[in-house]
Amino acid sequence: MNPTSVGARRSVRTRAVSAAAAVVVTALGAAGLVSCDTGNDDTGGPAFSERPTAPDTARFSGEPPSSVASSASEVVESARASASSAAASASAREASRAASVGAEIERSRQAAENALKDVQGQGNALGEVGMTGKPRADTGGVLTVVVTITNKTSEEASYAVQVDFLDPSGKVVETQFVGAEDLEPGGRKQPLVISRQPPEPVLTPRLTKAERY
C-alpha cells in the first residue's frame, strides 16, 4: 500500500472527527444559553409569558364576599346606634336643663311669697317695679305679663312682687309671685308672670305688692 495514500486517509478522518466535535460543542453551548435565558434574565427576576391567561369571568358572582357584607352591615348598625344614642343624650340634657330652670323659677317664686307674708299695704318698692302685658298672639292666647324690677338704690337688694289677676267683676281669681335676688345697684330683671286661668273670661293683671329686702 502506498504510504502517502494511508496518511492522506488518516488526515481526512482526523478532520472529520474534529468537525463533529466542534458541532457537538456548539450545540451544547447553544443549549446552555437557551436554558440560561429561559430560567433567568439579567435582573434575576422570574420569566413571564408573552400571552397571559385571561381570567375566567364566568366564575365571578358580582357580589361581595359574605364577610365584607357582614362588616358593612355592622358599620351601618353601629352608625344608627350612635345617632340614636346622641339624640337620646341631647334629649336628656334638654330635659335636665328644663327641669333645672323650672326648679329655679319655683324656688324664686317661693322666696318671693315668703318675703311678702308679713308685708302690709303695697310694700316699700312699688315705685321700683313696672308691669307690661305681652300680646296674646305671641303667647298662644295665654295671659302673660312682664314684670320689670329695677334696683334704684345704691346698695344690693332683693325684691318680692305680687301680681293678682282680676275677673271682669274685679274679683281676684289668681295670685302669682315673682322676685329678683341680690340685684346690684342700677340692675334690672324682668321675670314673666303667666296666668293659669283659661282665656275666657278675660282677666286683668294688677301689681298689688312690691317689697325690697
Number of C-alpha atoms within 10 A of each C-alpha: 5 6 7 8 9 10 10 10 10 11 10 10 11 10 11 12 11 11 12 11 12 12 12 12 12 12 12 12 12 12 12 12 11 11 11 12 12 12 11 12 11 7 6 8 9 9 11 8 6 6 6 7 7 6 8 7 8 6 7 8 8 7 8 9 9 9 9 11 12 11 11 12 12 12 12 11 12 12 12 12 12 12 12 12 12 12 12 12 12 12 12 12 12 12 12 12 12 12 12 12 12 12 12 12 16 14 14 18 20 15 18 24 18 13 19 21 8 9 13 10 9 15 18 15 19 16 12 17 22 14 16 12 14 14 13 12 8 9 11 10 12 17 22 20 20 16 22 17 27 22 23 17 12 9 11 15 18 17 25 27 27 23 22 20 21 18 15 10 7 10 12 15 11 15 16 17 22 25 28 23 16 13 17 16 14 12 14 15 16 17 14 19 21 14 19 12 14 11 13 7 10 12 22 15 22 15 16 15 21 29 23 19 14
